[in-house]
Amino acid sequence: MTGMQAASRPRRPIAVAAITIGATAILAIGLAASRSVAAGPEAAPSPQATEYLPSISDLMIATIQPRHERLWRAGQDENWDFAAYELGNLHGAFNRLGQAHPTEHDTSLPDMITSVTEQPFKELSTAIQSKDGVAFAKAYADLTDACNSCHQALNHGVVEIHVPNRPSPSDLETNGKSRN
């Protein structure tokens, strides 16, 4: 074997590997491009998919009801930081509901929400800041009553919420104790 043959022999597997990797990359890029071209206009989301608006009921069940319950649980556990957090989340969820559905039965939903929740929210905030469990329980009951009055006014009286009276099936821990 000559010196030139010996020098070219170790480079051959490297060259073959480089060509194989390059060819694979080109094939993958070409396949991806052909799929996007083949998909054509169907690849873009339909206008109905981008314009989806959850119903009032969907928003109530998915965002407001769980926050209402977690707020109560935080108050029961005297976890005032978490109670303040959930009160803010509940307030925001109601605001988003009013933005998503500005009217219901020819009534301004944001105005109705504000009129029934403003006072209980203030009382809850005060009770949380002062870490007053008795005031919290009263303000929470007032908020619950306000929610039910809104349901009645909008002809959804069949939807009646209560102050929770049993353990939650939730995996959320609100008592502030570390699990570690």
N, C-alpha and C positions, 0 to 999 in steps of 0.2 A: 504494500500500500504506500503510495507516495504521500508527501507532506500535504499536498493540496487536497487529496482525497480524504485524509484524516481530518483536516480542518473543516471541510464542508459537511462531513457526516453528522456532527452534533447539531448543526444548524438546521438540518432538514426537518426534524420533528417540531422545532420551534416555528419554522415557516409554515408547516402544515397546520399547526394549531392556530396561528395567526390568521391564515386564510379561512379556516373553519369558523372561527369566532366572527370574523368580518362578514362572511356569507350568512351566518345565522342572524346577525344584527340586521343586515339588509333585508333578509326574508321577513323578520319580525316587523320591521318598519313598513314594508310593503303590504303585509297582511293586515296590519292595523289601519293603514290608509285605505285599503280596499273595503274593509268593514265599514268605515265611516262613510265612504262614498256609497256603498250599497244600502246603508241605512237611510240615506237621503233625508227628506223632510220629516219622516217619522221619528227621527232622532230628537227633534226639538219637542219640548213639552207642549201639550195641547193647551189652548187658552183656558179650557175648563180646569186643568190641573193647576195652573198658576193663579187662577182666580178663586180657588176654594176658600170659602168662608165658613168656619164652624158655626153651627147654630147656637143660639143663646143657651139651650139645654146642654150642648156639648161643652161650652165654655164653663157653665156652672158646675157640671159634673167633673170635668177634667182639671179645672184650675181653682175655682172659688170654693167648692165644697171641701176638698182636701186641705186647703189653707185655713179655712174656718175651723176644721177639726184640729189641725196641728196647733193653731193658736190656743185653743182651749186646753189641749194637752200640755203645752208649754206653761200656761198659767197654773194648771194643777200641779205641775212639777216645780213650780216657782223658778223656772228657768227664764228669768226676765230678759236676758239678752236674746234668747231664741224667740220669746214672745214678741219682742220689738221687731225682730227680723220678719216673723210671719205676719205681723200687723202691717208692715210695709209691703210685703208681698200681696196680701189680701187687698189692700188699698190699690195697688198697681193693677191687680187682676180685674177689679171692678172698673178701673179707668179704661183698660183695654177692651172690656166688654162694651162699655159705652161708645168707644171709638168704632168698634167693629159693627155695632148695631145702634146707630144713632136714634132710631125711632122703633117703637113697638106699640101697636094698636094706636097709632096717631099720637103717641106720647113720647116726649124727649126722654130717652132712656138715661143719658148722662145726668140730666136734671133730676130725674126720679131717684137715681142711685145716690146722688149727692144729698138730696133732701132726706132720705131715710138713713143714710150711713154717717153723715157728717158728725152728728152729736155722739153717737156711740163710739165712733173712731176716736174723737177727742177724749172721751171718758176712758177708753181703753188705754190710750197713750199716757194719760195722767196716772192711771192705776199701775201701769207697767213701770213708768219712771219712778213712782214712789214705792214700788214693790208691795203694793197693797192687794192681797189676795181677795179680800171681801169686795173692794171696789171693782176689782177685775171681774169677779163673778157676776156682779150686778150689770156692769157695762157689757159683758159678753151676752148675758140674757137679753139686754136691751137691743143689742145688735141682732141677735137671733129673731127677736120679735119684729124688728124693723124689716128684716129679710122676708119674713112671712107676710107682713103687711104689703110689701111690694108684690109678692106672688099673688095675693088676693086681688090687688088693684089691677094686675095684668091678666086676670081670669085664669090663673094657674094655682088656685087655692088647694088643689089636690097635692101640690108640692109643699109639704110642711117639714121644716127642719126643727131639730130639738138640740138642746145642750146634750152632748154625748154623755151616756150613763154607763158605759161598759168599756172594757179594754179594746183598744184598736187592733185590728189585724195587721197594721202597718209594721214594717221592719225598721221604721224610723225611731230612734231613741231621742227623746226630748228632755230627759231629766239631767243632762249634762254630765253624767258619770261616765268615766272612761271605761271601755270594755277591756282594755289591756291590763 
